[in-house]
Amino acid sequence: MDVTLPNGQVINGVPDGTTKAQLAQKLKANGMDVPQEWLPQSAPVQQDFAPDAPTRLERAGRGVQDVIDRISQMVIAGGEKLGRYPGPVQVKGAPPAQSLGDIATAQMNDERAQYDKGYKPSATYQTTDSEGKPIDKTKIDWMRGMGAAGTMAPLALIPGGQTALARAGMGAVAGGAGGLLQYDPTNTATGTAKNVALGAGTGAILSPVLGFAGDKLAQSAQWLTGKIRGALASKAPSGIVNEIPDIASLPPEAQQNLIKEAQDQISKTGTLNAEQLARKANLIAQGMTPTKSMVTRSPADWTLERNLQKLSQSPDEQLSGVGQTLTGIYQANDKALASKLQSLQSNLPKGSAEEQGMTVMKSLDDLAKASQKQVSKLYDKVRETQGDNLASDARSLFSVLDDLKDSPVADPVTQAATRRLTRLGMLDSEGNLTSKTLTVKEAEGLRQFINQQPNVFGKSQIIKAIDNDVLSGAGADAFKGARSAAAERFNMLDNPATQKALNTYGELMQGKTAQNFIKSQIINAPSQDVQTLVKTMNSDPASAQAIDALKSGLMQHLESKAINQNSGQFSGAAFNKEVQNLGTKLDIILGTPDANNVRNLAKAAIDATYSPPYSAVNNSNTAPMLLSLTQKARAIPGVPLIVNENIEKLAAQNGYRSQLNDALSAKAADIPAGMSPYLFNLLKSANMSTAPLSGAIVNGVGNQSNDNRKRKN
């Protein structure tokens, strides 16, 4: 049909049934004028207010609000499940039966839409789709994502290991938690699950990468710090020897090698490991071959090295050779320790510890006899001057005996003295003094009798009282010089330690069985008693041989504790324990220089033979264990994962040989450069940013996906 427009223009071929509105649209599409009345009438479109583009701070704040909104969603959802909120409610202008969570989400979506009106125009760019058609896209709002990431920062405290697998697991957990906190505009379980999955996947990938990067960054920073400090630090040999005095005791070549090692440490780290280098110097000084674990005393180094030594039992010759090398070093070190211990006795008299003890006791007995002779000379002089008739009325002796009645410990000697005085007629049946006096000979006999009594409290007082009575009766002033000389010799022996040794020797002379002198009166005796005994012996030049015998007996005792007589194996633990138990007695008997030599030997023995705390050496020595070591050789750092059996065996041999070389290097561990621990840990813990970064990615990607989804609809 034909249609005539109001302006007179005729349109031919218009299909029947076409309405004016349809015709108007067709004409408008062809650029023709259309009667206004033919167009469909609609309500005027209200122009929305377009806000200004948000600042960076506002964009970050929007990210913080996203996390807060998500937490609000979860709190409301939890409250609904617990029945804390009413069921679906009717809201004016909204569909019926909406839950509180849906209502809150709708309000949050409105707020987000208002934000988007300001951000989207400035962040939208045009590109093409897969078919080449132009489309608009919105850039990811990274500032908004980082705002959300900062809010999720506490998730970085989720603990994790240092291996790639452990870091990936930690990253997945932290990233999943970050995804859970990503705002979901649909407020559905499906949307939440997608966010969690995206966050977990992102975290699992990011965490190992960031962790490795953090480790390398921290190591590089520490290396650079050490190099700078090393360049500024002094490497003068004299300064190194002052800090590690043990180096001075080494032969010239060993000194140079250890000083060079110390200088290398200073160059690398700006400092040196004085403790470990001193340990190495002491091991070398004792004639030993140190290994790395002996120098570092690290539980990990010790465990690796001792388990490596067990390969000596492997049927594979190459692997067995690795273990036998270490076994040979350990055996040689045991012999070096034993040889050093024996060299400390080279100038001492030979013989058993019991024989050395007899020498000491005989020397003390000789000293006692010499002292008694000195006293006898005094009595002889009194006898020559005054005669043998009138000597003592025993008044001083009687007074001392009366004073000692209240001391039960003195009973043996006081009762012996009382019996002898009664027999001599000096005391009556009631214990009172008579008018009889003692001759010089009788007084000297009484003195000798008391001197033979047990060494208990009161004995020395009684002997001195007898001497006082004799000299008083004869005129003390006339014998002042002789009396002083006799008292000085007597006082040297007037101590419990010396008297005990004399008693022991007396029992041996009487055919009785006495205790082992070295063990009972030196090893197990109080330090004060030993000091008194040695002082007594040193007071007499004739006791020099006895002093050497005492040293020899002590060293033989230490040797018996340190060396297994059947295997020849040296026990550093047993030797060091005995040295520690002796304490200052070692210095009293040997003198401080020789005592320190023994202590240094004990330190080396511990370092070379005793496991450090928390080492985990496999002590089973079983064939399955050795087989396991061979099969797991691929786990050795630097050994690739190879499936061919022969090549794998070769890799195992090379790996173990490399570990052996590391052990034989005996290098002291470098002390990390003294950079700020806070800075070092901050650099090293880059992987801890996984959770916040994962959250930021989920936030940004999620917002962009929502925007694109809206645009398609």
Helices and strands as residue ranges (DSSP letters): E 3-4, E 10-11, H 20-29, G 36-38, H 56-81, H 100-123, E 124-128, E 134-138, H 142-151, G 153-157, H 164-180, H 189-232, H 237-243, G 245-249, H 252-269, H 274-285, H 292-296, H 299-309, G 310-313, H 317-343, H 353-386, H 395-403, G 404-406, G 408-410, H 411-423, H 440-451, H 459-474, G 476-479, H 480-493, H 496-509, H 517-518, I 519-523, H 527-538, G 541-543, H 544-562, H 572-582, H 585-590, H 592-609, H 623-631, G 632-635, H 645-665, H 677-684, G 685-689, H 690-712
